[in-house]
Amino acid sequence: MMERYSSGTAMDIVHMVAKLGDLKDENYRNTLALSTIIELLIDKGILTREEVEHKAKELDQFMSHPSYPNV
């Protein structure tokens, strides 16, 4: 199986997998922090869940349609 990765050593592959694991952990912590902040803002009455959902849909539409031409 290692023959397919001739451009890198086995240790390079181990390091890459470890970095991916670190990114997964960091992504989880960031998502948890954002979710916590959103829930606190809703609990305090600063935002409504509907406002958050509306803005999320708005930003998702913006991100899914790039403003530059695809070549």
Secondary structure, 3 states (H helix, E strand, C coil): CHHHHCCCCHHHHHHHHHHHHHHHHHHHHHHHHHHHHHHHHHHCCCCCHHHHHHHHHHHHHHHHCCCCCCC
